[in-house]
Amino acid sequence: MRTLGIESSGALGGVALLEEERLLDERIFEKGMVHGRDIAPAIDAILRDHRLAPADIDLVAVDIGPGSYTGLRVGLAAAKGLCLALGRPAAGVASVDALAHAARHPLVAVAIDAKWGQIYGALYERGVRVGPIVAEKPEDFARRVPAGALVVGDAAESYARLFPHAVLCGPELRAPRPSVVALLGLRSGRREDAARLAPLYLRPTEAEIKFRGPRG
């Protein structure tokens, strides 16, 4: 069973390939939200380096968010294109779940900088998500983070002052890794029709807000 993982929810994207649960290869893109340019060449390079063809991929796991709207659309488009062309299933993985799994800590608070004065957040106890994935003010989310929890995601850096009683992650846990997306997609057992995969948006897009105009 070979699983391709696609990560494009944040500033650092990448692709990875697993053989069962063994990592064959992982390519992390340069910072700068250029996933649309890099995904296809990176997949091609991994397959060529391991003497594989696209038809040797059995499952495509992709980060569905929350995260950058543009990045998510690019990653999902790549995953859907591959799945539809090859007749393979897909597995959607939440970015917060990928970050929490990589943390390997009993108490984890995933905090992704959502811009516009918000955090995409979720809390985990022993690897299990507790409560919903939220988009809320950083101060509101920080009040619910237990003392001693490990805060992962890029908001651990941008909003560090709000977590004085927590442990802040290092750079290695500020963005999801495609290898973890692939692993969680494989382990989930979900085999979805790629055409039905949708990004996890927790708030309207900027274009939708501008179109609707102010409420009142």
Summary of the structure (lengths in Angstrom):
residues: 216
radius of gyration: 17.2
end to end distance: 53.8
largest distance: 59.8
contacts: 737
relative contact order: 0.20
helix: 38%
strand: 29%
